[in-house]
């Protein structure tokens, strides 16, 4: 995946912040915000590890679960004509709309 950095087995999305002229990393899948800034890749790894360690230490100190739990359900809002076209495509492939969309998302992530 583009713009994803793994730090201590935790994914972080990396972007460029033109206001600070630095790269910004933000961990995803955590129950709170843990971000970090650096001007280069080495700095991102270093600052990311520091940010993550502080976040995990605070979670432990407060007895908070650090990771989000995902139910496998989400609401998707799309235009009605797209909904209709997706329903037809699913039916044509012999799948339910849920099965079809799940496969489309899995294929996009592969």
Buried (B, 14 or more C-beta within 10 A) or exposed (E): EEEEBEBEEBBBBBEEEEEEEBBBBBBEEBEEEBBBBBEEEEBBBBBBBEBBEEBBEEBEEEEEEBEEEEEEEEEEEEEEEEEEEBEEBBEEEEBEBEEBBEEEEEEEEE
